[in-house]
């Protein structure tokens, strides 16, 4: 599903104008990013937990050439779905 489809579904269900729905969704995304930047973790009940983790530097192998390459350390965003979401989606 693309963002435009998500906005249309939310707008239809809540009987809201598209621009209001878009502003709401954009505000949610901004707040989520800000929370991850400041606190490294955002927990939304019924949806899941986003967190920032450190990945250590490592050696990897290029599958095409077989050459060993260095992969530097970096920060990544992880998402863990809530039990309610898993049950709703996966049954």
Phi and psi in degrees as a GROMACS rama.xvg file:
@    title "Ramachandran Plot"
@    xaxis  label "Phi"
@    yaxis  label "Psi"
@TYPE xy
-92.628  165.369  UNK-2
-58.0482  -40.5729  UNK-3
-62.5003  -38.8045  UNK-4
-67.2241  -39.9837  UNK-5
-61.4286  -45.6195  UNK-6
-60.7707  -42.2142  UNK-7
-62.4545  -43.2344  UNK-8
-64.4133  -44.2666  UNK-9
-64.471  -45.1986  UNK-10
-59.3158  -41.4814  UNK-11
-66.518  -46.1244  UNK-12
-65.1119  -37.8241  UNK-13
-99.2122  1.17691  UNK-14
52.1441  53.2843  UNK-15
-117.982  155.988  UNK-16
-70.6203  147.732  UNK-17
-59.0114  -41.1665  UNK-18
-64.5312  -33.5335  UNK-19
-70.4297  -40.8397  UNK-20
-64.6922  -43.824  UNK-21
-62.8422  -41.2247  UNK-22
-64.1218  -40.0584  UNK-23
-64.9269  -47.5964  UNK-24
-64.7506  -43.2847  UNK-25
-61.9469  -38.5911  UNK-26
-65.5353  -40.0268  UNK-27
-60.5508  -45.654  UNK-28
-64.1048  -42.972  UNK-29
-61.3473  -43.6907  UNK-30
-65.1208  -39.0599  UNK-31
-61.8178  -47.683  UNK-32
-63.3733  -41.6104  UNK-33
-63.7504  -42.5622  UNK-34
-62.3739  -40.1162  UNK-35
-67.5084  -38.3407  UNK-36
-64.8364  -43.6496  UNK-37
-84.2186  -41.1459  UNK-38
-118.363  -4.95242  UNK-39
64.2489  9.71267  UNK-40
-159.812  135.435  UNK-41
-134.011  125.266  UNK-42
-114.794  118.182  UNK-43
-114.449  109.629  UNK-44
-56.7456  134.52  UNK-45
84.5117  -9.97294  UNK-46
-117.095  -59.0417  UNK-47
157.603  -168.562  UNK-48
-125.483  126.139  UNK-49
-100.342  140.506  UNK-50
-147.753  157.83  UNK-51
-104.906  126.789  UNK-52
-121.944  152.885  UNK-53
-93.4897  129.735  UNK-54
-102.566  129.594  UNK-55
-72.4546  155.493  UNK-56
-65.5786  150.008  UNK-57
-154.976  168.642  UNK-58
-102.021  137.326  UNK-59
-132.413  171.464  UNK-60
-119.167  129.928  UNK-61
-70.8331  117.535  UNK-62
-66.5262  -24.6187  UNK-63
-74.1361  -47.9477  UNK-64
-103.425  -17.3119  UNK-65
79.8475  0.224439  UNK-66
-70.8635  140.271  UNK-67
-83.0449  131.15  UNK-68
-127.927  152.235  UNK-69
-89.3419  127.987  UNK-70
-106.845  116.37  UNK-71
-70.4058  161.381  UNK-72
-66.0418  148.198  UNK-73
-158.656  164.493  UNK-74
-95.7073  139.861  UNK-75
-132.246  155.543  UNK-76
-98.0656  129.595  UNK-77
-113.518  150.285  UNK-78
-129.691  131.739  UNK-79
-121.984  116.104  UNK-80
-68.6638  146.244  UNK-81
-73.263  164.332  UNK-82
-61.3389  -40.6707  UNK-83
-61.3944  -42.5007  UNK-84
-66.7559  -43.4752  UNK-85
-59.4265  -44.6344  UNK-86
-64.8268  -42.5157  UNK-87
-64.3391  -41.5637  UNK-88
-86.0589  -44.4142  UNK-89
-95.0758  -13.211  UNK-90
